[in-house]
Amino acid sequence: MAADKITVVGGGIGGLVAAIACAQQHRQVVLYEATSKLGGRARSSERPYIANYGPHALYGDGELYSWLRREKLLPKVAVPIATTMRARLDGRITRIPRPLLSAALRLRGEAPADIDYRTWAEQHAGERAAQAAIGFASLPTFHHDPGELSAAFCHERFRRLILNGHRVRYVIGGWSVLVDALAQRARDLGVDIQTGSPVHELPQAPVILALPLKAAGRLLGRELQTQGAGTVLLDVAIRSKRRGPRVVFDLTERIYLTRTTGPDPSLAPPGEDLIQTSAGLRPGETLEQATARIEAAMDDGFPGWRESETWRRRSVAESSSGAVDTPGSTWRDRPPIDQGDGIYLVGDMVAAPGLLSEVANHSALHAARLAATR
């Protein structure tokens, strides 16, 4: 390749955003994706059941949402209805208890990064409210026990989820709709997208590696590491009962269950509902044990689902659901975007702020600015 061209390796959200941003700087861009389809972990399953790779949402107060709006790439979205949310406490489904939520919401202000979330939350709101906040934080962290993580890391996510929960948005038709829109914009800008093209050697700089850290490290010839979580993802389709909650937060077991066809019926055939769940994998826990925990929560949240099941998909995300920061660390301690010599890292595990996919978006835009002006 000529030196004035930029190579992007990886066709997920981060790689596509980086390619678009580089092309907007009037640079020639080629993007290589190892598989036959773009999207990475943002690609949804095929019809008739459109399931994302774990619970996926856009946050209306976040950078990714703002960027998509500015670029006129924001797809049609659905707004959740708070009245259909429930909590599961000690095996019992209930409305989210107001006293408990009020106590948890007393956790305002900035939390420190150098102590764990459980210690800090208990000091400021008491043990029961702290347990509720930890339970809620398990959704945006995908961790089996967010209480072990940095208080600053978890509390930022708790506030985004609870205080700004009304800004959560779901992409109508699944996240593949968003992926397709990004890919089309990249092509319109002249990006040369080559799918089914794995890269085995580091391309000539400038190059943007929008890959999992392990894969990027192989190309760089050095190990790249940051803390991640193990997560079990279970998707189940059932014959619709046209009632029941849309979302269940299991605050005890730290499991998240959402009936995605509530706001978007197009995700399953008529007369069926799609339920997507996630649970942090505990140390030493097997896939079967974690699945059993999820199914027990579904028994309470969606009674009779076992007899109505029509489809399921199960997977494990090992350190691929976003970085988590342990006490004493922040996002700045993750592998830096600028690796030197015209090499840049992009993804949701690198040194960039934000929540989940916002990290990939932020790192992609920053890497593109560096690569385009190098």
C-alpha positions, 0 to 999 in steps of 0.5 A: 500500500502507498504510505498515504493510505490508512489500513483498518484491521477489524470490521466491528463498530470500532473499525467501521467508525474509524474507517469513516472518520479517516475517509472524512479526512480525505484519506484512502482507507482499506478495511480488512475483516477476517470473517464474511460479515461485518459487525463483530460482536455488534452483529445480530443473529439472522431471522427469524430470531434477531438476537444481539450478542448480549443486551445491547443499548444506546445511551442518549447521553453518550458520545456514540449516540451523539456522533450517530445523530451528527452523522445522520446515521442514527437508526430508528430506536425504541424507548423502554417503558419503566413501568414494565421493569421488575426486580428479583430479590431472594427469588421473588419478583416484585416492583423495584422497592422505592425505599431501596431505590431511594437509598441507592440513589443517595449514592451521589457525588464522585466515587473514588477509584482506589477502593472497591464499590462495596466498601464505598457504597456501604459507607454511604448508604448502608449494606442493603442499598449497597447490594442493590446498587451492586446488583444494578451495576452488574448489567453495564459491567457484565461482572459477577460481583461489581462490588469487587471493582473500582468504586469510581468505575461502577458508580459511573455506570450505576448513575448512567443506568439508574439516573439516566435510564430514561435515555436508554434506546434500543435499535429497531431490528437489532444492531445489525441495522446499525452495522449495515448503516455504518458499512454503507456510509464507509463505502459511500466515502470510498472505503475499500472493505474486504471481508473474508480477509484475515490479516496475519502480519502487521500492515504498513503504518499508519494502521488501526487495529480494531481487534480484540486485545489478544488478536492485536497483540499477536500482530504486534508481537507483544501481549496486551492485557486488561481486566475483563469479565466472563459472561454467560449469554442465554437467548430464548424464544417463547410463545408469547403470553402478551403479559409480564415484565419487559425487564427483570433485574435480579439484584441477588443473583446479578442476572439481567433478563429482558423481553426484547420483543416488548419494544420491538416485536420485529425481533421474533415471528408473530406470536413469539417473544424473544428473551435475552439474558446475561449473567456474570460467570462466577469463579469456578462456575461451569456454563451449565451451572450459570445457565441453571441460575439464569433459568431459575430467574426466568422461572420467576420472571416469565412463568411457564416459559419452559413449556413455551420455548421455541428457540435458544442460543447460548454463548460465553463471552470471555473478556469480550464484554468491555473492560472492567477497572479494579480498585486503584485503576482507571480507564487510563491504565488500559492499553493506550490507543497510540502504540507508537510508530503509527499503530493505533488500538481501537475497541472497548478494552482500551484507554478511552472513557465511556460506557461499553460501545462508547469506549470503542467509538471514542477510541475509533475517533481518536485513532482516526484523528491521529492516523489521518494527521500523522 
